[in-house]
Structure formats: C-alpha cells, structure tokens
Amino acid sequence: MANEKEQRYIVGGFLFQDEAAAAQAKKELEGMKYIREQMDMENPKMVLEVYRRVLAEDLFETPVGVHFLKEIQEYLVSIPAIRGEGIAPIPVSRQKKREPEKKSEKAVKANPEKKVEIQEKHVDYKKRYKLLLPMCIALLVIVAAMFAIEATTNNPNILNYENEIINRYEEWERQLEEKEEELKERERTLENE
C-alpha cells in the first residue's frame, strides 16, 4: 500500500499522482509533437487558426497540454498583427471534472468491498439477450402480419392507390360506354319505328 501512495508519474516535466492523468498527458504530448511538426511558426495566421481549433475541440486538459497552449498564446500576443484579432483565453474548467474521479478511485482503494459492488453492476448481456430475443421475434411477426394484411385487403392505400384509382376510372369508362351503346341502340329502334 505504501508503494501505491509513493508511485508517481513524470510526463513533460510535470509530476502526476494518477496513472490515468499521466497517460492522458502522454497522449497530449504526442498530439503536441504532431501539431508542432505540422504548424508553420513563420505564418502567424496559421498558428492563430490552429490555436483556435485546438481550443474549440478541447484537445488539451492536463497541465502539459495547457502549458503548450500558453506557449502558443504568448507567441500570438507577441505579434502585433495578430493581437487585434482577439486571442481567446485558455479554458481550464475540464481539470475540475477529473477531481471527483480521483476521489472515487481513492474511495475504492480504501474500501475493497465497494470495488466488488462496482464490479457487480456490470450488465448481464446473456440475460438481456434472453429477454430481448422473444420481444424482437414477436415484433418481427407483427410486422410480417401487417404486411400480409395489407397485401390481402382490397381497400386503396398508399401502396396501391394509383392502381385502384386507374381501375375505378376504367370501370366507369366501360360502364359509360355500355350505357352510351344502349342509348344509341334505343335511338335506332325509335327511329326505325
């Protein structure tokens, strides 16, 4: 237990007590290397654009990343042409979100019974599968039944309304032609008489 308290991690000249924070700082250090390789420091407008994007995407949250942002900010402030374009301040609010996580980790280390409780909260996927499979099958059967009913009904609907309307008009046209023929036949018989 004494070794756990004494164990510390150094990344980019910063000392971290937490392994997760140190791992995050290492990722940020790699990101900083990439940005430095891609960024043209001779082009202040490009540096300003990169700075704004990094702030917007909230890429850096550890002291290592914040220090890098501060270096870029100081560089931009030193250039008179850029100073007037509004260099945004560096937000550090995300650091406060990490503190409750550290406290909960310490509580779990101090009380191993809680660690067991946390492990028991994991989802039992087999149980969910057994519950959801019959429900999915029932829904599939219902959907299939809906399609079967739809296919066998004679009422016009969104799937067959055009054909139904065409068929009705054709039937009316046929009936009108028949009545017209009957009327012409009657007319002929009346003329012949």
Secondary structure as UniProt FT lines:
FT   HELIX           2..6
FT   STRAND          9..11
FT   TURN            12..13
FT   STRAND          14..16
FT   HELIX           19..38
FT   TURN            41..42
FT   HELIX           44..57
FT   HELIX           63..77
FT   HELIX           80..83
FT   TURN            84..85
FT   HELIX           94..110
FT   HELIX           112..120
FT   HELIX           125..152
FT   TURN            158..160
FT   HELIX           161..192
//
